Amino acid sequence: MADISPDRSGAGSPPVPFADAGRAASPSAVVAAYPGPALRLAPDGSVAEANAEAEHMVESDPRWLADVRSWLAGSSVAPGLRSVPVETVRGIMIVEWAGVPLPDGGALLLGRDDTLERQLRHTLTESRRRYKDLVEVSSDFAWETGPDGRFVFVTPKGALGYTAESLIGRDPRSLAIDEWGDLPLPFDSHRPVDQSELWLKTAEGTPACLVASALPLYDTDGTWLGARGVCREVTDQVLRSAELARVRNREKLLAHIVHTLRDRLDAAEALAVAAAETARALGADGCRIYRATDGAPLLLAAEFGGEIPAGVAEEALRPLLAGGQPDPRAEEGAESVVARRFDVAHTLAARTEYREGMTGAVLVWRGEDAEPWDEEDRTLLSGVADHIGIAHAHLAYQERLRRLSERDGLTGLFNRRTFFERLEEALSRPESGPSALLYVDLDNFKAVNDLHGHQQGDVVLKSIGTLLSTGVRPGDLPGRLGGDEFVLWLGRTDEERAKIVADRLLTGIAALRHLSASPDKPLGLSIGIAVHVPGHGESVQELTDRADAAMYDAKKHGKGHYALAPAHSGTPRPQGAETVAETAP
């Protein structure tokens, strides 16, 4: 008969009290003396006896008892052990039950709280999994060597292009580059290694630099059992560090040029400074920066230094171009940096690009008796060209944004805001003579939209934009105020000249009659002309109101006309001026 004294240590499984309940102690005594939950089940499965802890568990959650009964009923001999969750006021606890059959057909159940132990096992499992994950993500590979110095473990993803299977059993020294010789490796180290640098061969045979950390493994008697560690590849970083001293000055010069291009608000000024700094950095006699434009040769954007014959510059740039023109797609096979020697100069030219499109070129030159360009010069100019290419693209983008912000998207004319801003500037400048504002409104335009749709209406508006833009002089301002209302500011224009322009517009609209909604509603223009005489304090609003009122006067007289606005208050009106003039359809 086994000893039924309780396990006071609380560790391990509950003791099996006896095989013969008639010896040493009765089941009732065991139930009463057991330090944990204990109970005796009658042959019918009912609770015959229970200590206070077991009674409390039955009262708190009787569901676990049914599980235990089912377990006992399904056990043909000794039931063994069974873990059952029990809900208590302190939460869910896991109780491990030891079941012993009794001679009368009943059973003795002794329980042990297994909650903490299970939690500890779960925490240990999670800790191991977390440690494994951290090792794998924090290094290129983890490894372990055995007493013979060969790999016994390698991270499943492998290393250096090798699979883990191909490395297991391999001597790490077979991976070392020839130059490493007999230098110590962390794989067979007998002392801790922290961030040690070594060179190994990849599966392709190329050298790779790694940083390794390792710990030696010993048994209890001090015998070396191998080593365990992690490696991280740093080849790229090491190669970059090796070049750092050589390129440091170049990067400093490039940074200076970049700051110049970035910090100067005026793009032309920024390019001029960049040209000067590039020439100085390369020890060149001069520098030119060219800008590519759609369908046109390279345009000179900035220059510094001495003169270079035009033919030499053209020949120096030719290898960068396609047929003498900028290639917007960066001609396949074209060189990006070209050094050439002429009778009068050594030239070095580089393409400036942005997103694989050519934006221009940079050209530097030295006298014919100077040293030829070397690879460092080519690299420096290539770096400068990269940043100037971006600067060209930003400049083009800024110009596009400015055009979009200033222009009407449909007609290309100045939008309302820009037109009045520029008109304000025009009125504020001292003028030697009169100017004129034409306020233009489309006749029967709504019928076009109603009958043919807005797409046809857009065609009409674009045509009016072309009509207003044709023949304008520098300083004239054609604009669209919105809808079908347009304006045209004619600087240094008297009344007679303004009437000639109005007649031209009325003649031009006749050529667009085919876009009319119908013959009975022909497209036409009603134009109001307001002549502005400087020095009388007339504001933009007053001038616009006069031209607008004249336009409505023209509409009242049957459309298709222009009308002259009365002179501004206090300004003598030219004699013989007509109030309303009519032109032939």
C-alpha positions as CSV (number, residue, x, y, z in Angstrom):
1,M,0.0,0.0,0.0
2,A,1.3,3.4,-1.0
3,D,1.8,6.3,1.5
4,I,-1.3,8.6,1.6
5,S,0.3,11.5,3.4
6,P,-0.3,14.7,1.5
7,D,2.4,16.3,-0.7
8,R,3.3,19.4,1.5
9,S,5.6,20.8,-1.2
10,G,2.8,21.6,-3.6
11,A,5.0,20.4,-6.5
12,G,4.3,17.5,-8.8
13,S,1.2,15.4,-9.2
14,P,-1.1,14.6,-6.3
15,P,0.1,11.4,-4.5
16,V,-1.8,8.2,-5.3
17,P,-2.9,7.3,-1.7
18,F,-3.3,3.5,-1.9
19,A,-4.3,0.5,-3.9
20,D,-6.1,-1.1,-1.0
21,A,-8.3,1.4,0.9
22,G,-8.4,-0.9,3.9
23,R,-4.8,-0.3,5.0
24,A,-3.1,2.7,6.7
25,A,-6.0,5.1,6.4
26,S,-9.6,5.2,5.3
27,P,-10.8,7.3,2.4
28,S,-12.7,9.5,4.8
29,A,-9.5,10.3,6.7
30,V,-7.7,11.1,3.5
31,V,-10.4,13.4,2.4
32,A,-10.3,15.2,5.7
33,A,-6.5,15.5,5.9
34,Y,-5.7,16.3,2.3
35,P,-4.4,19.9,2.0
36,G,-6.0,20.5,-1.3
37,P,-9.5,19.8,-2.7
38,A,-10.5,16.2,-2.0
39,L,-13.8,14.2,-2.2
40,R,-15.1,10.7,-2.3
41,L,-17.7,9.7,-4.9
42,A,-20.2,7.0,-4.2
43,P,-20.7,4.1,-6.7
44,D,-23.5,6.1,-8.3
45,G,-21.3,9.1,-8.9
46,S,-22.7,11.3,-6.2
47,V,-20.5,13.1,-3.7
48,A,-20.3,11.0,-0.6
49,E,-17.7,13.1,1.2
50,A,-15.8,16.3,0.5
51,N,-13.5,18.6,2.4
52,A,-14.2,22.3,2.7
53,E,-12.2,23.3,-0.4
54,A,-13.9,20.7,-2.6
55,E,-17.3,21.7,-1.3
56,H,-16.5,25.4,-2.1
57,M,-15.5,24.4,-5.7
58,V,-18.8,22.4,-6.2
59,E,-20.8,25.3,-4.9
60,S,-19.0,27.9,-7.1
61,D,-19.1,25.9,-10.3
62,P,-20.7,22.4,-10.3
63,R,-20.1,22.0,-14.1
64,W,-16.6,20.6,-13.6
65,L,-17.9,17.6,-11.6
66,A,-19.8,16.3,-14.6
67,D,-16.6,16.3,-16.6
68,V,-14.8,14.4,-13.9
69,R,-17.6,11.8,-13.6
70,S,-17.4,11.3,-17.4
71,W,-13.7,10.9,-17.2
72,L,-14.0,8.3,-14.4
73,A,-16.7,6.4,-16.2
74,G,-14.5,6.1,-19.3
75,S,-11.5,4.8,-17.5
76,S,-11.4,1.0,-17.4
77,V,-8.6,0.6,-14.8
78,A,-6.8,3.4,-12.9
79,P,-8.1,6.8,-14.1
80,G,-4.7,8.6,-13.7
81,L,-4.7,12.4,-13.9
82,R,-7.2,14.9,-15.3
83,S,-6.9,18.7,-15.5
84,V,-10.3,20.5,-15.3
85,P,-11.0,24.3,-15.4
86,V,-13.1,25.5,-12.4
87,E,-14.7,29.0,-12.2
88,T,-14.2,30.6,-8.8
89,V,-14.7,34.1,-7.5
90,R,-10.9,34.7,-8.1
91,G,-11.3,33.6,-11.7
92,I,-10.7,30.5,-13.7
93,M,-8.3,28.0,-11.9
94,I,-7.0,24.8,-13.4
95,V,-7.3,21.8,-11.0
96,E,-5.4,18.6,-11.7
97,W,-7.3,15.6,-10.3
98,A,-5.8,12.2,-9.3
99,G,-8.5,9.5,-9.3
100,V,-8.3,6.2,-7.4
101,P,-11.0,3.5,-7.6
102,L,-12.3,2.2,-4.3
103,P,-13.4,-1.3,-3.5
104,D,-17.0,-0.4,-3.2
105,G,-17.1,0.9,-6.8
106,G,-16.7,4.5,-5.8
107,A,-13.7,6.7,-6.3
108,L,-11.4,9.0,-4.3
109,L,-10.5,12.3,-6.0
110,L,-7.5,14.4,-4.9
111,G,-6.9,17.8,-6.5
112,R,-4.0,20.2,-7.0
113,D,-4.1,23.8,-8.2
114,D,-2.2,23.7,-11.5
115,T,-3.0,27.3,-12.6
116,L,0.3,28.9,-11.7
117,E,2.4,26.1,-13.2
118,R,0.5,26.2,-16.4
119,Q,0.9,30.0,-16.6
120,L,4.6,29.6,-16.0
121,R,4.9,27.0,-18.7
122,H,2.9,29.2,-21.1
123,T,5.0,32.2,-20.2
124,L,8.2,30.2,-20.8
125,T,6.9,29.0,-24.2
126,E,6.0,32.6,-25.2
127,S,9.4,33.8,-24.0
128,R,11.2,31.3,-26.0
129,R,9.2,32.1,-29.1
130,R,9.7,35.8,-28.6
131,Y,13.4,35.3,-28.2
132,K,13.6,33.2,-31.3
133,D,11.7,35.9,-33.3
134,L,13.8,38.7,-32.0
135,V,17.0,36.8,-32.9
136,E,15.8,36.2,-36.4
137,V,14.7,39.7,-37.1
138,S,17.7,41.4,-35.5
139,S,20.4,39.6,-37.5
140,D,21.0,38.1,-40.9
141,F,21.4,34.7,-39.4
142,A,21.9,32.9,-36.1
143,W,24.1,29.8,-35.8
144,E,25.7,27.3,-33.4
145,T,28.8,25.1,-33.8
146,G,29.5,21.8,-32.1
147,P,32.7,20.5,-30.4
148,D,34.2,19.8,-33.8
149,G,33.7,23.4,-34.8
150,R,31.2,22.6,-37.5
151,F,27.7,24.1,-37.8
152,V,25.0,22.2,-35.9
153,F,22.4,24.9,-36.3
154,V,21.8,27.8,-38.8
155,T,18.7,30.0,-39.0
156,P,16.2,28.3,-41.3
157,K,16.4,31.1,-43.9
158,G,20.1,30.2,-44.4
159,A,22.9,32.7,-44.9
160,L,25.1,34.3,-47.6
161,G,23.1,32.6,-50.4
162,Y,23.4,29.1,-48.8
163,T,20.5,27.1,-47.5
164,A,20.5,26.1,-43.9
165,E,20.7,22.4,-44.9
166,S,23.9,23.0,-47.0
167,L,25.6,24.7,-44.0
168,I,24.8,22.1,-41.3
169,G,27.9,20.0,-40.8
170,R,30.1,22.4,-42.7
171,D,33.3,23.9,-41.3
172,P,32.8,27.7,-41.1
173,R,36.5,28.1,-42.1
174,S,35.7,26.9,-45.5
175,L,33.6,30.1,-46.0
176,A,36.5,32.4,-45.1
177,I,38.1,34.4,-47.9
178,D,41.7,33.5,-48.7
179,E,43.1,36.7,-47.4
180,W,41.6,35.9,-43.9
181,G,44.2,33.1,-43.5
182,D,44.5,31.8,-40.0
183,L,42.9,34.8,-38.3
184,P,40.5,33.8,-35.5
185,L,36.8,33.3,-36.3
186,P,33.9,33.7,-33.8
187,F,32.6,30.2,-34.8
188,D,35.3,28.4,-32.8
189,S,36.0,31.2,-30.2
190,H,36.7,30.1,-26.6
191,R,35.8,33.6,-25.3
192,P,32.9,36.0,-25.8
193,V,33.0,38.0,-29.1
194,D,31.1,41.2,-29.5
195,Q,30.7,43.0,-32.9
196,S,33.7,41.3,-34.5
197,E,34.2,42.0,-38.2
198,L,35.1,39.2,-40.6
199,W,35.0,38.5,-44.3
200,L,33.3,35.4,-45.8
201,K,32.5,34.1,-49.3
202,T,28.9,34.1,-50.5
203,A,27.4,31.2,-52.4
204,E,28.3,33.1,-55.6
205,G,31.9,33.4,-54.5
206,T,31.8,37.2,-53.8
207,P,33.2,38.5,-50.6
208,A,30.9,39.7,-47.9
209,C,31.7,41.5,-44.7
210,L,29.9,40.4,-41.5
211,V,29.7,41.6,-37.9
212,A,29.5,38.7,-35.5
213,S,28.7,38.4,-31.8
214,A,29.2,35.0,-30.1
215,L,29.4,33.1,-26.8
216,P,31.4,30.0,-26.2
217,L,29.6,26.9,-24.8
218,Y,31.1,24.8,-21.9
219,D,29.8,21.9,-19.9
220,T,30.0,21.7,-16.1
221,D,33.6,20.4,-16.1
222,G,34.8,23.2,-18.4
223,T,35.0,21.3,-21.6
224,W,34.4,23.4,-24.7
225,L,31.2,22.3,-26.5
226,G,31.1,24.9,-29.3
227,A,29.8,28.4,-29.8
228,R,26.6,30.1,-30.4
229,G,26.0,33.6,-32.0
230,V,24.5,35.9,-34.6
231,C,25.9,37.5,-37.7
232,R,24.8,40.7,-39.6
233,E,26.0,41.5,-43.1
234,V,27.5,45.0,-43.5
235,T,29.3,44.8,-46.8
236,D,27.6,47.8,-48.3
237,Q,28.3,49.9,-45.2
238,V,32.0,48.9,-45.2
239,L,32.4,49.7,-48.9
240,R,30.7,53.1,-48.4
241,S,33.0,53.8,-45.5
242,A,36.0,53.0,-47.6
243,E,35.0,55.6,-50.1
244,L,34.0,58.2,-47.6
245,A,37.3,60.0,-47.4
246,R,37.5,60.2,-51.1
247,V,34.0,61.6,-51.7
248,R,33.7,63.8,-48.6
249,N,34.9,66.9,-50.4
250,R,32.7,66.1,-53.4
251,E,29.7,65.8,-51.2
252,K,30.5,69.1,-49.5
253,L,30.7,70.9,-52.8
254,L,27.5,69.3,-54.0
255,A,25.7,70.2,-50.8
256,H,26.8,73.8,-51.3
257,I,25.4,73.8,-54.8
258,V,22.2,72.1,-53.7
259,H,21.7,74.8,-51.0
260,T,22.3,77.5,-53.6
261,L,19.6,76.0,-55.9
262,R,17.2,75.5,-53.0
263,D,17.6,78.7,-51.1
264,R,17.6,81.2,-54.0
265,L,14.1,82.4,-54.8
266,D,15.1,83.6,-58.3
267,A,15.8,80.6,-60.5
268,A,18.0,82.4,-62.9
269,E,20.1,83.8,-60.1
270,A,20.3,80.3,-58.5
271,L,21.6,78.8,-61.7
272,A,24.1,81.5,-62.2
273,V,25.6,80.9,-58.7
274,A,25.5,77.1,-59.4
275,A,27.5,77.7,-62.6
276,A,30.1,79.7,-60.7
277,E,30.4,77.1,-57.9
278,T,30.7,74.2,-60.3
279,A,33.5,75.9,-62.3
280,R,35.4,76.6,-59.0
281,A,34.9,73.1,-57.7
282,L,36.3,71.5,-60.9
283,G,39.0,74.0,-61.5
284,A,37.4,74.9,-64.8
285,D,37.9,78.1,-66.8
286,G,34.1,78.4,-67.3
287,C,30.8,76.7,-66.9
288,R,27.5,76.9,-68.9
289,I,24.1,75.6,-67.8
290,Y,21.6,74.8,-70.6
291,R,17.9,74.2,-70.3
292,A,15.9,72.0,-72.6
293,T,12.6,73.2,-74.0
294,D,10.0,71.3,-76.0
295,G,10.9,71.0,-79.7
296,A,13.7,73.6,-79.5
297,P,17.5,73.5,-79.1
298,L,19.1,73.8,-75.7
299,L,18.8,77.3,-74.3
300,L,21.6,79.0,-72.3
301,A,20.2,79.4,-68.8
302,A,23.4,80.6,-66.9
303,E,27.1,80.9,-67.5
304,F,30.3,81.8,-65.7
305,G,33.9,82.4,-66.7
306,G,35.6,82.9,-69.9
307,E,34.4,82.6,-73.5
308,I,34.3,79.3,-75.4
309,P,33.8,79.2,-79.2
310,A,30.3,78.5,-80.2
311,G,31.4,75.6,-82.4
312,V,33.3,74.0,-79.6
313,A,30.3,74.2,-77.2
314,E,28.0,72.7,-79.8
315,E,30.4,69.8,-80.6
316,A,30.9,69.2,-76.9
317,L,27.2,68.9,-76.3
318,R,26.4,66.9,-79.5
319,P,27.0,63.4,-78.0
320,L,24.4,64.1,-75.3
321,L,21.7,65.0,-77.8
322,A,19.6,63.2,-80.4
323,G,20.0,64.8,-83.8
324,G,21.1,68.1,-82.2
325,Q,17.9,68.3,-80.2
326,P,17.2,67.4,-76.5
327,D,15.8,63.9,-76.3
328,P,12.9,64.0,-73.9
329,R,13.2,60.2,-73.3
330,A,17.0,60.2,-72.7
331,E,18.2,58.7,-76.0
332,E,19.1,55.0,-75.5
333,G,22.8,54.5,-75.5
334,A,23.7,58.2,-75.2
335,E,26.5,59.0,-72.7
336,S,25.5,61.0,-69.7
337,V,29.0,62.5,-69.1
338,V,31.3,63.1,-72.1
339,A,34.9,64.4,-71.9
340,R,36.4,65.7,-75.2
341,R,39.6,67.4,-76.3
342,F,39.7,70.2,-78.8
343,D,42.5,72.4,-80.1
344,V,41.4,75.2,-77.8
345,A,40.0,73.4,-74.8
346,H,39.3,70.3,-72.8
347,T,35.5,70.0,-72.3
348,L,33.4,68.0,-70.0
349,A,29.6,67.9,-70.6
350,A,26.9,66.1,-68.6
351,R,23.2,65.6,-69.3
352,T,20.7,66.9,-66.7
353,E,17.8,64.6,-66.3
354,Y,14.6,64.2,-64.2
355,R,12.6,61.0,-64.2
356,E,14.5,59.6,-67.2
357,G,13.7,62.7,-69.2
358,M,16.4,65.2,-70.4
359,T,16.0,68.6,-68.9
360,G,19.2,70.2,-70.2
361,A,23.0,70.0,-69.9
362,V,26.0,71.3,-68.0
363,L,29.3,72.2,-69.8
364,V,32.7,73.0,-68.2
365,W,36.0,73.6,-70.0
366,R,39.7,74.2,-69.4
367,G,42.4,75.5,-71.6
368,E,44.2,73.3,-74.1
369,D,47.3,73.2,-71.9
370,A,45.4,72.1,-68.7
371,E,45.2,68.6,-67.2
372,P,42.6,66.3,-68.8
373,W,39.5,65.5,-66.9
374,D,39.8,62.4,-64.6
375,E,37.2,60.1,-63.2
376,E,36.7,62.2,-60.0
377,D,35.9,65.2,-62.2
378,R,33.3,63.1,-64.1
379,T,31.7,61.9,-60.9
380,L,31.5,65.4,-59.5
381,L,30.0,66.9,-62.6
382,S,27.5,63.9,-62.8
383,G,26.4,64.7,-59.2
384,V,26.0,68.4,-60.0
385,A,24.0,67.5,-63.2
386,D,21.7,65.4,-61.1
387,H,20.8,68.3,-58.8
388,I,20.5,70.8,-61.7
389,G,18.3,68.4,-63.5
390,I,15.9,68.4,-60.5
391,A,16.2,72.2,-60.3
392,H,15.2,72.5,-64.0
393,A,12.2,70.2,-63.4
394,H,11.2,72.3,-60.4
395,L,11.5,75.4,-62.3
396,A,9.4,74.0,-65.1
397,Y,6.8,72.9,-62.5
398,Q,6.8,76.3,-60.9
399,E,6.3,78.0,-64.3
400,R,3.4,75.5,-65.0
401,L,1.8,76.3,-61.6
402,R,2.2,80.0,-62.2
403,R,0.5,79.6,-65.6
404,L,-2.3,77.5,-64.1
405,S,-2.8,80.1,-61.4
406,E,-2.7,83.0,-63.8
407,R,-4.6,81.5,-66.8
408,D,-8.1,80.4,-67.5
409,G,-7.9,76.6,-67.9
410,L,-10.2,76.5,-71.0
411,T,-9.2,79.5,-73.1
412,G,-5.6,80.2,-71.9
413,L,-6.4,83.8,-71.2
414,F,-5.6,85.6,-68.0
415,N,-8.1,84.6,-65.3
416,R,-10.2,87.2,-63.5
417,R,-7.8,87.6,-60.5
418,T,-4.7,87.9,-62.6
419,F,-6.2,90.2,-65.1
420,F,-7.3,92.7,-62.5
421,E,-4.0,92.5,-60.6
422,R,-2.1,93.3,-63.8
423,L,-4.6,96.0,-64.8
424,E,-4.1,97.6,-61.3
425,E,-0.3,97.6,-62.1
426,A,-0.9,99.1,-65.5
427,L,-3.0,101.9,-64.1
428,S,-0.4,102.6,-61.4
429,R,2.4,103.2,-64.0
430,P,2.9,106.7,-65.4
431,E,1.6,106.7,-69.0
432,S,2.2,109.3,-71.7
433,G,-1.1,108.7,-73.3
434,P,-4.5,107.1,-73.1
435,S,-5.3,103.3,-73.0
436,A,-8.5,101.4,-73.5
437,L,-10.4,98.6,-71.9
438,L,-12.7,96.5,-74.0
439,Y,-15.5,94.6,-72.2
440,V,-16.7,91.8,-74.4
441,D,-19.8,89.7,-74.0
442,L,-20.9,86.8,-76.2
443,D,-24.3,87.1,-77.9
444,N,-26.6,84.0,-78.1
445,F,-24.1,81.8,-76.3
446,K,-26.7,80.3,-73.9
447,A,-28.5,78.9,-77.0
448,V,-25.4,77.0,-78.0
449,N,-25.2,75.3,-74.7
450,D,-28.9,74.5,-74.6
451,L,-29.0,73.1,-78.1
452,H,-25.6,71.5,-78.6
453,G,-24.4,71.0,-75.1
454,H,-21.5,72.3,-73.1
455,Q,-18.9,70.5,-75.2
456,Q,-19.8,72.7,-78.2
457,G,-20.0,75.7,-75.8
458,D,-16.4,75.0,-74.8
459,V,-15.3,75.0,-78.5
460,V,-16.9,78.5,-78.8
461,L,-15.2,79.8,-75.7
462,K,-11.8,78.5,-76.9
463,S,-12.3,80.1,-80.2
464,I,-13.1,83.5,-78.5
465,G,-9.9,83.0,-76.5
466,T,-7.9,82.6,-79.7
467,L,-9.7,85.6,-81.3
468,L,-8.8,87.9,-78.3
469,S,-5.2,86.6,-78.2
470,T,-4.5,87.1,-81.9
471,G,-2.6,90.2,-82.8
472,V,-2.2,91.5,-79.2
473,R,1.0,93.5,-78.4
474,P,3.3,93.0,-75.5
475,G,1.6,94.7,-72.6
476,D,-1.9,94.0,-73.8
477,L,-4.0,91.9,-71.5
478,P,-6.7,89.5,-72.8
479,G,-8.7,87.9,-70.1
480,R,-11.8,85.9,-69.2
481,L,-13.8,87.1,-66.3
482,G,-16.0,84.0,-66.2
483,G,-18.8,82.5,-68.3
484,D,-19.1,84.3,-71.6
485,E,-17.6,87.6,-70.4
486,F,-14.2,88.6,-71.7
487,V,-12.0,91.7,-71.4
488,L,-9.1,93.1,-73.4
489,W,-6.8,95.8,-72.1
490,L,-5.0,97.8,-74.8
491,G,-2.1,99.8,-73.4
492,R,-1.1,103.1,-75.1
493,T,-4.2,103.0,-77.3
494,D,-6.5,105.9,-78.1
495,E,-10.1,105.8,-79.0
496,E,-9.6,105.3,-82.7
497,R,-7.2,102.4,-82.2
498,A,-9.6,100.8,-79.8
499,K,-12.4,101.1,-82.4
500,I,-10.2,99.4,-84.9
501,V,-9.6,96.5,-82.5
502,A,-13.3,96.3,-81.8
503,D,-14.1,96.1,-85.5
504,R,-11.5,93.3,-85.9
505,L,-13.2,91.3,-83.1
506,L,-16.6,91.8,-84.7
507,T,-15.3,90.7,-88.0
508,G,-13.6,87.7,-86.5
509,I,-16.7,86.5,-84.7
510,A,-18.4,86.4,-88.1
511,A,-16.1,83.5,-89.0
512,L,-17.5,81.5,-86.1
513,R,-21.1,81.8,-87.2
514,H,-21.1,78.1,-88.1
515,L,-20.9,77.4,-84.3
516,S,-24.1,79.2,-83.7
517,A,-27.1,77.4,-82.2
518,S,-29.3,78.3,-85.2
519,P,-29.5,81.0,-88.0
520,D,-32.0,83.0,-86.0
521,K,-29.6,83.1,-83.0
522,P,-26.2,83.8,-84.5
523,L,-23.1,84.0,-82.4
524,G,-22.0,87.6,-81.9
525,L,-20.1,90.0,-79.7
526,S,-21.3,93.0,-77.7
527,I,-18.3,95.3,-76.9
528,G,-18.1,98.1,-74.5
529,I,-15.1,100.5,-74.9
530,A,-13.8,102.7,-72.1
531,V,-10.9,104.9,-72.8
532,H,-8.6,105.6,-69.8
533,V,-6.7,108.8,-69.5
534,P,-3.9,108.7,-66.9
535,G,-3.6,111.3,-64.2
536,H,-7.3,111.7,-63.4
537,G,-7.5,109.2,-60.5
538,E,-9.7,106.6,-62.2
539,S,-9.7,103.3,-60.3
540,V,-9.8,99.8,-61.8
541,Q,-13.4,99.4,-60.6
542,E,-14.5,102.7,-62.1
543,L,-12.9,101.9,-65.4
544,T,-14.5,98.4,-65.5
545,D,-17.9,99.7,-64.6
546,R,-17.7,102.2,-67.5
547,A,-16.7,99.5,-70.0
548,D,-19.4,97.1,-68.6
549,A,-22.1,99.8,-68.9
550,A,-21.0,100.5,-72.5
551,M,-21.3,96.8,-73.3
552,Y,-24.9,96.8,-72.1
553,D,-25.6,99.9,-74.3
554,A,-24.3,97.9,-77.3
555,K,-26.7,95.0,-76.4
556,K,-29.6,97.4,-76.2
557,H,-28.9,98.5,-79.7
558,G,-29.5,95.0,-81.1
559,K,-26.2,93.2,-80.2
560,G,-23.3,92.7,-82.6
561,H,-22.1,96.2,-81.9
562,Y,-19.6,98.1,-79.9
563,A,-20.3,101.2,-77.8
564,L,-18.1,103.9,-76.4
565,A,-18.4,104.7,-72.7
566,P,-18.7,108.3,-71.6
567,A,-15.4,109.8,-70.5
568,H,-14.5,109.5,-66.9
569,S,-15.8,112.4,-64.7
570,G,-13.6,115.4,-65.1
571,T,-12.0,114.2,-68.3
572,P,-12.8,116.0,-71.5
573,R,-14.5,113.8,-74.0
574,P,-12.9,113.7,-77.5
575,Q,-15.1,115.6,-79.9
576,G,-16.9,113.7,-82.7
577,A,-16.8,110.4,-80.9
578,E,-19.7,108.1,-81.5
579,T,-21.7,106.6,-78.7
580,V,-22.7,103.5,-80.6
581,A,-21.0,102.1,-83.6
582,E,-22.3,99.3,-85.8
583,T,-20.4,96.9,-87.9
584,A,-21.7,94.7,-90.7
585,P,-22.4,91.1,-89.7
